Amino acid sequence: MSTQTHAEKDLTHIQTMISELEYLDCGHNTAKANVVMQPDYWRTRIRAVLALPNISIHIQKQGSELLVRLDRLHVGSRANARRARQQA
């Protein structure tokens, strides 16, 4: 498998998992207990893909967009945690 094909397949998988994270309540204790439910795990995977040699501009752009989605997810989960503390 070429580096390009590997990068495309990996980012497609990561995109699917980020969609799941966006759907689920990432502030839930179950999410914290499972490493694949943590945005930092996926951020590391994306950075590994972006570090591959000779990847296309398209892959670089897709990886960058996924990192932005993870950043939004992180901000949203902090806001949810803050609201939960205030309600307690």
Residue frames relative to the residue before (quaternion, step in Angstrom):
aa qw qx qy qz dx dy dz
M 1.0000 0.0000 0.0000 0.0000 0.00 0.00 0.00
S 0.4435 -0.6988 0.4962 0.2622 3.56 -0.88 0.95
T 0.6504 -0.5090 0.3929 0.4045 3.54 -1.27 0.40
Q 0.6417 0.5356 -0.3157 0.4490 3.57 0.98 -0.87
T 0.6734 0.4885 -0.2934 0.4710 3.59 0.89 -0.94
H 0.6308 0.5257 -0.3254 0.4688 3.57 0.99 -0.85
A 0.6659 0.5059 -0.3029 0.4571 3.60 0.89 -0.93
E 0.6535 0.5152 -0.3136 0.4574 3.59 0.95 -0.87
K 0.6760 0.4881 -0.2963 0.4658 3.59 0.89 -0.91
D 0.6577 0.5093 -0.3169 0.4557 3.57 0.93 -0.85
L 0.6854 0.4731 -0.2983 0.4662 3.61 0.88 -0.86
T 0.5971 0.5420 -0.3669 0.4638 3.59 1.09 -0.57
H 0.6487 0.5017 -0.3074 0.4826 3.58 0.98 -0.84
I 0.6602 0.5048 -0.3043 0.4655 3.58 0.91 -0.92
Q 0.6242 0.5380 -0.3383 0.4544 3.59 0.98 -0.79
T 0.6411 0.5181 -0.3181 0.4685 3.58 0.97 -0.84
M 0.6867 0.4824 -0.2885 0.4609 3.57 0.90 -0.89
I 0.6215 0.5180 -0.3463 0.4749 3.60 1.03 -0.66
S 0.6088 0.5375 -0.3484 0.4681 3.59 1.04 -0.70
E 0.6370 0.5131 -0.3212 0.4773 3.58 1.02 -0.77
L 0.6476 0.5132 -0.3184 0.4646 3.59 0.94 -0.84
E 0.6482 0.5122 -0.3176 0.4655 3.56 1.01 -0.80
Y 0.6620 0.5103 -0.2954 0.4627 3.56 1.07 -0.71
L 0.7254 0.4300 -0.2368 0.4826 3.57 0.94 -0.90
D 0.5028 -0.5980 0.5185 0.3474 3.53 -1.29 0.28
C 0.2316 -0.8260 0.5003 0.1178 3.56 -0.10 1.28
G 0.5882 0.5628 -0.3791 0.4399 3.58 1.21 -0.13
H 0.4881 0.6737 -0.4198 0.3628 3.56 1.28 -0.17
N 0.5977 -0.6130 0.3851 0.3445 3.60 -1.00 0.81
T 0.6063 0.5570 -0.3623 0.4369 3.61 1.02 -0.67
A 0.6411 0.5290 -0.3234 0.4524 3.56 0.98 -0.81
K 0.6666 0.5075 -0.3049 0.4529 3.58 0.97 -0.81
A 0.6671 0.5227 -0.3018 0.4366 3.58 1.07 -0.68
N 0.7266 0.3910 -0.2179 0.5212 3.60 1.17 -0.48
V 0.4505 -0.7371 0.4318 0.2594 3.58 -0.49 1.19
V 0.6752 0.4959 -0.3201 0.4424 3.62 0.95 -0.70
M 0.6293 0.5040 -0.3400 0.4840 3.57 1.26 -0.06
Q 0.5998 0.5529 -0.3539 0.4576 3.57 1.29 0.14
P 0.5189 -0.6756 0.4268 0.3036 3.60 -0.74 1.00
D 0.6212 0.5656 -0.3556 0.4096 3.62 0.99 -0.70
Y 0.5843 0.5655 -0.3706 0.4488 3.59 1.10 -0.62
W 0.7101 0.4465 -0.2555 0.4808 3.58 0.88 -0.97
R 0.5879 0.5608 -0.3639 0.4554 3.57 1.11 -0.64
T 0.6527 0.5061 -0.3060 0.4735 3.59 0.98 -0.84
R 0.6442 0.5185 -0.3160 0.4650 3.59 0.98 -0.83
I 0.6493 0.5073 -0.3196 0.4678 3.60 0.96 -0.84
R 0.6586 0.5103 -0.3133 0.4556 3.58 0.89 -0.88
A 0.6148 0.5361 -0.3428 0.4659 3.58 1.09 -0.68
V 0.6439 0.4997 -0.3206 0.4827 3.60 0.99 -0.79
L 0.6820 0.4962 -0.2938 0.4499 3.58 0.88 -0.91
A 0.6523 0.5150 -0.3084 0.4628 3.60 1.20 -0.44
L 0.4725 0.6749 -0.4449 0.3510 3.60 1.26 -0.15
P 0.4934 -0.6647 0.4618 0.3184 3.60 -1.02 0.69
N 0.8726 0.1627 -0.1131 0.4465 3.54 -1.25 0.62
I 0.3364 0.7158 -0.5493 0.2696 3.60 0.93 0.74
S 0.5618 -0.6417 0.4189 0.3116 3.54 -1.13 0.71
I 0.6539 -0.4816 0.4132 0.4120 3.52 -1.34 0.28
H 0.6070 0.5647 -0.3448 0.4401 3.59 1.03 -0.78
I 0.6712 0.4768 -0.2938 0.4856 3.61 0.90 -0.90
Q 0.6311 0.5278 -0.3356 0.4588 3.60 0.96 -0.80
K 0.6650 0.4991 -0.2962 0.4701 3.57 0.95 -0.91
Q 0.6543 0.5097 -0.3153 0.4612 3.59 0.91 -0.90
G 0.6502 0.5139 -0.3140 0.4632 3.59 0.95 -0.84
S 0.6530 0.5144 -0.3065 0.4636 3.57 0.96 -0.86
E 0.6483 0.5112 -0.3151 0.4680 3.58 0.99 -0.81
L 0.6410 0.5118 -0.3250 0.4707 3.60 1.02 -0.74
L 0.6254 0.5278 -0.3397 0.4635 3.60 1.03 -0.72
V 0.6240 0.5271 -0.3323 0.4716 3.59 1.05 -0.75
R 0.6404 0.5156 -0.3261 0.4666 3.60 0.96 -0.83
L 0.6497 0.5035 -0.3197 0.4713 3.60 0.99 -0.79
D 0.6247 0.5310 -0.3386 0.4616 3.59 1.02 -0.74
R 0.6522 0.4956 -0.3166 0.4783 3.60 0.96 -0.81
L 0.6301 0.5385 -0.3243 0.4559 3.55 1.02 -0.80
H 0.6473 0.5234 -0.3085 0.4604 3.57 0.98 -0.88
V 0.6554 0.4972 -0.3086 0.4775 3.59 0.94 -0.88
G 0.6624 0.5132 -0.3049 0.4527 3.59 0.94 -0.86
S 0.6716 0.4933 -0.3116 0.4566 3.58 0.95 -0.81
R 0.6163 0.5225 -0.3526 0.4720 3.61 1.08 -0.60
A 0.6451 0.5122 -0.3206 0.4676 3.59 0.99 -0.81
N 0.6432 0.5149 -0.3206 0.4673 3.61 0.99 -0.79
A 0.6463 0.5123 -0.3182 0.4675 3.59 0.97 -0.82
R 0.6407 0.5225 -0.3207 0.4622 3.58 0.98 -0.82
R 0.6507 0.5076 -0.3127 0.4703 3.61 0.96 -0.86
A 0.6495 0.5186 -0.3223 0.4530 3.59 0.95 -0.85
R 0.6462 0.5081 -0.3246 0.4677 3.61 0.97 -0.77
Q 0.6609 0.5147 -0.3062 0.4522 3.57 0.99 -0.83
Q 0.6762 0.4871 -0.2854 0.4733 3.58 1.09 -0.69
A 0.6151 0.5812 -0.3442 0.4066 3.60 1.17 -0.48
